[in-house]
Each structure stands twice: as C-alpha cells, then as structure tokens.
Amino acid sequence: MVAQIFAGLFTEGNTDIRFLHSIVQNTLEAVAFEDCSGQFDIELSPIKINKTGLGFIEQVLEASKKGQEDFAMMILCVQADADRKTLKETYLHKINPCQVEL
C-alpha cells in the first residue's frame, strides 16, 4: 500500500515558489524514500493567501488553515526571508514565534 503525504509550500514572495517547489519536492522524497520504509506518494501544493495587512505569523497561520481546508495538508513548508542581521535574530523574532503560534 502506498502512503500519501500532502504537503504545502508557503513562501513570502511569488517567485520563491517557482524556485523552491522542485527543491522541497525532491527533499521530501529523499527523506521519505531513504529514511522511511514503504512507498510514498508526495503531493506538494503551493499555498497562496491574501497577505494584505498581515504580519509574518498571521500569514503562516492563514496558510496553515488554508492548506488544512483545501487539501488536508500534513506538512507545511515555509520559506522566510532573512530580514534580520543574524540567523539568531531571524529565529528569535520570526521563526520561533511562528512555531509557538502554530
């Protein structure tokens, strides 16, 4: 029996989806096929939302909700620009707060 995995890809910019889609798809397949037993069918769907007036955390929450409602998403992949000076600051002000909210 083939296991199905439904993943969503949410990016800050529209052009990021074109660049990242194949990279994320290949990465998910590599993890599934190399590290897990059995067969997997991985469906990666871009998630587009209306971002007007929303901060990063609110955007990710909306993308998560949309992915759940539209295609029963199991995995959410999020691309975030490094808007801060250091990686530590990016995690502290962007990634970690988003994980807490999810």
C-alpha positions in Angstrom: 0.0 0.0 0.0 1.2 3.5 -0.9 1.1 6.1 1.8 0.0 9.6 0.7 1.6 12.7 2.1 0.0 16.1 1.4 2.5 19.0 1.9 2.0 22.7 1.4 4.6 25.3 0.4 4.1 28.8 1.6 6.6 31.5 0.5 7.0 35.2 1.2 7.3 36.0 -2.5 5.5 34.6 -5.6 8.8 34.0 -7.4 10.1 31.9 -4.5 7.5 29.2 -5.3 9.0 28.6 -8.7 12.5 28.3 -7.4 11.7 26.2 -4.2 9.0 23.9 -5.4 11.3 21.3 -7.0 13.9 21.6 -4.2 11.3 21.0 -1.5 9.6 18.2 -3.5 13.0 16.4 -4.0 13.9 16.9 -0.3 10.6 15.4 0.9 11.0 12.5 -1.5 14.6 11.9 -0.4 13.6 11.8 3.3 10.6 9.5 2.6 12.3 7.1 0.4 15.7 6.9 2.1 14.7 7.2 5.8 11.3 5.5 5.9 10.1 2.1 4.9 7.3 1.6 2.4 6.1 3.5 -0.6 5.1 7.2 -0.6 3.2 9.4 -2.9 4.1 13.0 -2.0 1.8 15.9 -3.3 3.4 19.3 -2.8 0.9 22.2 -3.3 1.8 25.9 -3.3 -0.4 27.9 -0.9 -1.4 31.4 -1.9 -3.2 33.7 0.5 -4.2 37.3 0.6 -1.3 38.8 2.6 -2.7 42.4 2.8 -2.4 43.7 6.4 -1.0 40.5 7.8 2.3 40.1 9.6 4.5 37.1 9.0 3.0 35.0 11.8 -0.6 35.8 10.7 0.4 34.9 7.1 1.7 31.5 8.2 -1.3 30.8 10.3 -3.6 31.7 7.4 -1.5 29.5 5.1 -1.8 26.6 7.5 -5.5 27.0 7.8 -5.9 27.1 4.0 -3.8 24.1 3.5 -5.8 22.1 6.0 -9.1 23.2 4.5 -8.1 22.9 0.8 -6.2 19.6 0.7 -5.9 18.1 4.2 -2.2 19.2 4.5 0.0 17.1 6.7 3.3 19.1 6.3 3.7 22.9 6.0 7.0 24.1 4.4 7.6 27.8 5.0 10.1 30.0 3.3 11.1 33.1 5.1 13.5 35.9 4.1 16.3 36.6 6.5 15.2 40.2 7.3 17.5 40.4 10.3 21.2 40.9 10.6 21.9 37.5 12.0 20.4 34.0 11.8 19.9 34.1 15.6 17.8 37.3 15.3 15.8 35.7 12.5 15.0 32.7 14.7 14.3 34.9 17.7 11.9 37.4 16.0 10.4 35.4 13.2 10.7 31.6 13.2 10.4 30.8 16.9 7.3 33.0 17.5 5.7 31.4 14.4 6.3 27.9 15.8 4.8 28.8 19.1 1.6 30.1 17.4 1.3 27.1 15.2 
